[in-house]
Amino acid sequence: MMEPEPKPRFTVAWINIVCAIFSSIGAFIFGFDSGIFNTTIAHASFNLYMFNDVTGKAILTGAIASTYTAGTAIGGLFSGWSAERYGRKKSIIVSAAVVMAGTTIQTAAQNVGMLIAGRVIAGLAVGVLLSIVPVYNAELAVPQYRGIIVGLFAVMASFGVLTSNWIGYGCQFATGNAQWRVPLGCQIPTAALLFAGAFFLPESPRWLIEKDRSQEAHKIMMRIHGGLGRDFVDREFTQMHEQIVAESGARQSRWADCFSTPSARRRMYLGIFVNVFNNLGGTPVISVYQSKLFQQIGFKGTKTLFLSGFYGMAGFAGVITNITLVADRMGRKKSMWIGALVLVADLGILMALTKIYTGSDNEAGKAAAVSFIFLHSYPYSVFMYGTVWVYTTEIFPTHLRAKGTAICTFWGQAFGILLQQIGLKVFDDIGFRFYIVFIVCTSFAGLVYYFFLPETKGATLEDISKFFGDPVVATLHESKTRIAQVLNEVEGFGDAENEEGVGMGYQEKSAVEQVEMSNEAKR
C-alpha cells in the first residue's frame, strides 16, 4: 500500500543564513571595489596624481573601470573549472587571497599602469567569487527560501557599494593622496576576513555527491538543515543524490555539455540573455559613472560624493526590499518583467529631465533629474539585481551549474566592459540620447522575460529540470523504503538489494543519530 506523501516542513535554517552571509563577503568585496572606484575618480587629488589633470581623462578612466570588469569576466569563466575541480569552498579561499594581493597593488599604485594591474588581478579573483558564491548559496539553500539565501549576495554587494560611497565621501576631508589611497586600502581587511573565515564553511553537499563523497554530503546536510528534522533532511538528500547520479553519471562534465542537448542550450541561452540584458538596462553604467552624471547635470565638488552616498543607500534599500517582500513571494519571472516595465518608465523620465536641465540654473529641475537616478537604482535592486543571480544559478543541473553560471557571468561582464569603456565617452558626446539604448533594450528584455522564462520559485534545484523537459528521477516525497535504500547504500549498511536488511540498517542508524542529536541539543 502506498504511503501518504508527507508535506515537507520549511523554515529558515539559521546556520544556512550564517553560511550565506559569510560567503557573501565576496559580494561585499565586489560591491565595495565597484563603488570605491566611483568615488575615487571624483577626487581631484586622484585625477591630478594619475592624469596631471584635476578633471581626469574620460578614455583612461573608462579603461581603468573596464579592465577591472575584464578581470571579473575572465575570472568568472575560470571559476567554472576551479569550482568543478577543487570545489566551491577552496575556490572561495584562494580567490580571497588573490583579492588581497590585487587590492594591495591598487592601494600602492604609483601610476595608471600599476593601478590597472592591481584592478585586473583583483578583478580575476572577484570574478571567481561573482560566479561561485551564488552557486554555493543556492546549493545550500532550502527551496522555499532560496531567493532569500542567494539574494543575500545582492544585499552584501549593495552594502559594499553603500559602504564605499560613504567612505569615499568621508575621505574627501583627508589631505593629499590619502583621499583615495585609504579607501582603496579598506578592501584588504575584508578580503583577509573572507580568507580566514572560509576555512570554516562547509563544502557544497551537491559537489560532494558528484565527487562520490556522499557520506560527507549527508553529514553536512544534517549540520545545515538538521533543524528542519531528520525526515526532511533524508528526503532532501535522497532527491539530490538520485538526481545528481542520474544526470552526471560517472564522468566529469565538459564545457561542451552546456550546449550538447536542447534543454542545456535553452538554459544557456536564457542565462546568458538575463545576464547580458541586466547590463543593457543601463544600471551598471549609471552605478559606475554616477558621480560623473551628477557633474554633467550640474552638481560639482563634494556634492557629487554626497549624492553618491545616497545613491548607494537607494540600492541597498532596494535589495532589502527584494529579500523581504519579493524574492520568494513574487517569483523570478514576474519580478523581472515587472522590473523591466518600471525601469523603462524611469529611464524615459530621466532622459527628458537630463535633456531639459543639464547646464541649467534651475536647481529644482536638476534635483528632479538626480532623484530619478536614485529611483532607477531602487526598482532595479528590488526587481532585478538579486533575482538575476538567483535565476542564473538555479536553472542549471548540478553537473552544469558551475560551468553554466561561469559562462553567463562571463557574457554579462563582457557586455559590462563594453558599456563601461564607451559609456562615459558616449554620455559626454551625445548626452541624454544614450538613454534611448537602455530604454529599447530593457523593453525587449521585458517581453522575453514575460513570454519565455519558466517560473522556478519554490522548486528544489532538482525539480527545476522538469521545466526544461528533463526527467526528474526522485522527489521529496519518496517512500521510506527508497530513502532507506539510498541512505544505506551511501552509508554501507546491509545489502542494497535486500530491501528488508536495508530498512533495518537505516532505522537503527536513524535512531542512534536522533538520540545523539537530542543529547547534543540538551548540552
N, C-alpha and C positions, 0 to 999 in steps of 0.2 A: 504494500500500500504506500502510495506517495506521501511523503511527509509535507506538511504545510510549509509554504515558503516563509521564513522568518523575515520580519521587517528590520533591516539594519538600523542600528542606533547611531545617530550622528550628533556629534557635539564638537566643540573646539578642544583639540588636544594641545594643552599649553606648551608641552615640550616641542611640539611641532611648530608652534608660533615662535618660540625662542630660537630654534634652529633656523627658521626662515629669516628672522630679523638679523641674526648674526651673519649668516651667509650673505645677506643683502647689504652688508657693509661694502661689498664690492660695487653695488649700485650707488651707494653714497659717494664712493671714490669717483665713479663715472660722472655723477651729477656735479660734484664739487669741482672737478677739473674742468668740466664744460663751463660751469658758471664762473669760475675764477678767471678764466681767460677773458670773459666778457668784461669784468671789472678791470682786469689788467690793461686791456687796450684803451681804457678810458683815462688812465693815469698819464698825465703829461710827462712825468718822470720816466715812465717806461718807453714812451714814444721817442723821447729825446735820447735816451740811452741806446736804444736799438736802431733808430732810424735817423737820428740827428734832426728830428722834426717833431715839434710838440703835437702836431695834428695827425701824425702817423702816415702810413702809406697803404692804400687800400689793397693793392695786389699782394704785398708782402704779408700784411695782416691776414688776408684770406689764405695765403699759403701756410702760415703758422696754424691757423684753425683747421684747414683741410688735411694737413699732414697728420695731425692727431687722429682725425676721423679715418684717414687711410690706415693708420696703425690699428685702429679698432676693427676695421673691416678685415684686414689680413689676420689679426688675432682671432676674430670671431670664426673665420674659416678654419684656422689651425685648431680651434677648440673641438671641432668635430672629430679630429684624430685623437687628440690628447684625452678627451673625455671617454672615448671608447677603449683606448689602450691602457690608460693609467687610472681611470675612474674620475668621478666628479670631484671628490674631496681633494685628491692630490693636485688636480688641475687648479683648484682654488688656491691651495697653499703656494704652489710655485708662482702663480700669477701675482699674488700679493707681494712676494719677494721682488719680482721684476718691477712692479709698480714703485716700490721703494727706491730702486735704482734710478728709474726714469724721472721720478719727481725730484730726486736729489740733484740730478743733472740740470733740470729746469731751474731749480732754485739758485744754482750756482752759475747759470748761463752768463757768458761774457760777450756773446754776440748772437745774431739771429741763427746762425748755423748750429750752435750749441743748444739753443732753445728748441729748435726744430728736432734735433737728435733726441733730446730728452722727452719731447712730446711724442715722437714716434715710438720710442721704447716703452713709455708708459701706455701709449695707445694700444700697442700689441697686447700687453697684459690685460688691460681693461677690456679689450675686445673679447678675450677668452672669458672674463668674468661676465661680460654682457650676454654671452650665449649660455654659459654653464649655470650661472646662479638661477635663472628662471627654470631651466631644466631640472636642476637639483630640487628646487622648491616644489615644482609640480609633481615630481616623483615621490616626494614625502607627504604630499597633502591628502587629506580626506576629500573625497569627491565633491560633497556639497559645499565645501569651503575652499576649494582650490582657487577660486577667483580672488579671495582674500589673501590666501597664503602666497600665491605668485604675485598678487598685486602689491604686496609689501616691498617687492623690488622697485616698483614705481614710486612708492612712498619714500623709500630711502634715497632714491635718485633725486627726487624733488627736494627732499630735505637737504641733500648735498648742495643743490643749486641755491636754495634759500640761505644756507649757512655761508656759502662762498660769497654771495652777494652782499651780505651784511658785514662779513669780514673785510671784503674789498672796500666797502663804504667806510668802515672804521679806520682802515689803514691809510686813508687819504690824509688823516691827521698826523701820520708819521712823516719823517723827513727823508728826502733823497730816495735812494733805490729801495729802502726798506718798505716803501709804499707797495711795491709789487713783489719783492722777494719774500717777505714774511708770509703773505697769503699763499704763494706757491709752496712754501715750505710746510704749511699746515697740513698738506696731504700726506706727508711722511709718517706721522704718528698713527694716522688712521689705517694706512696700509700695514704698518707694523702690528697693530691690534688684530687685523684680519689674519695676518700670517700666523701669529701666535695662537689665536683662538680657534682657527680652522682645524688644528690638530685634534680638537675635542669634538668636532662634528661627526655624526655617524655617516657612513658611506650610503649612497643610494641603494636601497634594497633591490630595486629593479636591475641595476647594473650588476649587483652581486649574483642575482639569479642567472643573468646572461653569462656570467663567468663560472657557472656551475658551483657557486658558493651559497647555495640556498639555505643551509643551516644558519649561516651568519645573517642572511637576509631576514629570516623569520625572527631571530633574536632582536634585530634592530626594529622590526615592526612591532614587537612586544614592548620595546622601550618607548617608541614614539606614539603608538596608538593603543598601548595597553590599557589606558584609562577608559577606552570605549568598550572594554570587555573582551575576554578571550575568544568568545564565539565570533565576534565581528572580525578580530584580527585574523583568525584562522580562515574565515571565508574570504577576506580581502587577499590574504596570501595565496590561497588556493587559486583564485581567479588570476592573479598576477603570474603565478608560476606556470599554470597551464597555458595561458595565452602567450607568454614570452617564449616558452619552449616550442609551441606550435609555430610561432611567427619566425623566430630566428634560427631554429634547428641547431645544428652542431657547428656552423661556420660563422666566421666573423663577417659583419656587414661590410659592404663595399660602397664607395661613393656612387657607383653606377646603380645601386639598388634603389636609390632615391628617385630614379626615373624609369625603373625596369618594368613596372606594372601600371595599368591605368589608374588604380587607386593611389599609388605612390606619386604618380605625376600630378594627379588632381590635388593632393595635399601640398606638393611642392609649389604648384602654380598659385594656389590660394595663399600659402605662407609668404611667398615672395611678393605677391601683389599687396598684401596687407602691410608688409614692412616698407616697400618702396613708396606706396601712397601715404604711409604715415609721414614720410618726409615731404612728399609733394603737396601736402596740405599746408606747408609753409611754416608750421610752428617751430621746427628745429632751427630754421634760418632766423626767424624772429627772435628765438631764445638766445642764439649766439650773438646776434648783432643788435640786441635791443637797445644798448646804450647809444649805438650809432644812429638808430632810428629816432631815439629821443632827441639827439642832437640835430638830426635832419629836420624834425618838426619845429625845433627852435629852442630846446632846453639845453643849457650849457653848464660846464663845470661840475660842481659837486651835486647839482640837481639830478644829473643823469645817473650817478651812482645811487642816490637816494631812491630814485624811481625804480632802478634795477632791483633794489631790495624788496620793494613792494611787488614787483613782477614775480619774484621768486615766491612770495607769500601767496599770490593768487594760484600759482601752480600747485603749491603744497596743499592749500585748502581744497583744490580740485581732486587730488589723489586720495585725500582723506575721505571726501565725499564718495569717491568711487568705491573704496573698500567697505564703507559702512552702509551705503544705500543702493549701489548699482551692481557691483561685481557679481555677486551670487544671487541677486534678485531679478534684475532686468535681463540678464543674459548677454552673451558676447555679441551675437548678431544684431540684436535690437540696439544695444549700446552703441555700436559703431555706425549704423546707418542714421540713427537719431543725431549722434555727434557730428556726422558729416553735414547734415542739414543746418545745425546750429552754427557750425564753423563757416559755412558758405554765407549765411546771413551776416555774421560778424565781419567777415572779410570784405563784403560789399560795402558795409557802413564805414569800415576802417579805410578803405580805398577812397571813398568820397571825402571823408574828413581830412585825410592826408593831402589830397589834391587841393582842397579849399584853404586849409590853414597852414600848410608848410610855408615858412617865411613870413607869415602874417604877424601882426601885432595883437591879434585877438587872443587874449590869454584863455578865455573860456573855450574857444574853439580848439586851441592846442591841447587844453586839458581833456576835452572830449575825445580827441584823437588818441591820447595816451590811455584814456580809460578803456577804449576798445582794443588796445594792445593787451591790456590786462584781461579784458573779457575774453579775448582769444585764448589766453593761457588757461583760464579756469575751465571752460567747457571741454577743451582739448584734454585736460587732465582728468576731468570727470568721466568722459565717454570713450576716449581713445587710447591714451598713453599706456596705462596699465593693462587695458584689455588686449592690446596688440601683443604684449609679452605672454599673457595667459593663453591666447588663442594659438600663437605660434608654437608654443611648447606642447600643447595638449592634442593637436591634430595628428601628430606623428606617433606610430607604434614605437615601443621601446627600442627595438634594434635600429631604428632610423632616427630616433628623436635628437640625439646629439648632432648627427651629421645634417639632418634636415634643418634644425634650428640654426646651425652654423651657416648653412648656405643662405637661409633667409636673412640672417643678421648681416652677412657679407653684402648682399644686394641692397639692403636698406641703408647700410653705412656708405656703400659706394655712391648711391644717389645723394646721400648727405654730403659727401665730398664735393660732388659736382655743384650742388646748390651753395655750399659754403664758399667754394672757390670763386664762384661768379656772383654770388648773392649781393655782397656789398658793392661791387663794381656796378652791377646792373641797377641797384637801387640808386646809386649816385648818378647814373646815366639817364634812366627813364622814370625814376621816382615811383609814383603811385601805380603806374601801369603794370608793374611787376606783380601786383596782387591778382591781376587777371589770370595769370598762370595758375596760381593756387586755387582760385575760385573754380576754374574749369576742371582741374584735376580732382579736387575734393567732391565736386558734383558727380563726376564719373565714378569715383570710388564709392560714393553713397549708393548708387544704383547697383554696383556689383555686390556690395555688402548685402543689400536687401534681397536680391534675386538668387545669389549663388552660394552664400555661406551657410553651411549646416549649423544648427544650434548645438552647442556642446555642454551647456550649463548642467551641472549636477550629475553628469555621467562619469563613470570611472574611466581612467585612461584606456583601459582595455575595451570597455563598451563602445568607445568612440569609433573603433574600427568598423562597426556596422554602418555608421553614417557614410562611409566611403565604399561600401559594398564588399568589405572583407568579412570573413567568418569570425564569430566570437565563440570560442570553444568552451568557455566557462563563465559563470555569472556569480554574483554574490549570494545566489540562492541555491547553491548546490546541496545535494543530500549530505547528511553527516557521514555516510559511508564513503562517498567520494572524497570528502575532506580528509577523512581518516586515511584513505589510501595515499593521497598526495603527501600528507604530513609524515606518514610512516616511511614512505619511500625516501623522503628528504632526510629524515632523522635516522633511518636504518633500523626501524623496528619491524620485526616479523618478516613474512614473505609477502611482497607486494601483490602476488597472485592469489594469496589466501585472504579473502575478504574478512573472515571472522578473526583470524590472527591479527590482521592489521588493525581492525577496530579495537581489539583488546589492548594492543600496544599503545595506540593513540590515547585511549581512555585512561590507561594507567599513568601515562606521562602527563596528560592534561590534569589529572587530579593532583599529582605531585607538584606541578608548577603552580596550580592555583593555591595550594597550601603555602608554598614558598612566597607567592605574591601577597597572600594575606598576612603572613608573618612580617614581611618587609614593610607593608602598609602600617602595621601596628607599631613597628620600631620607629 
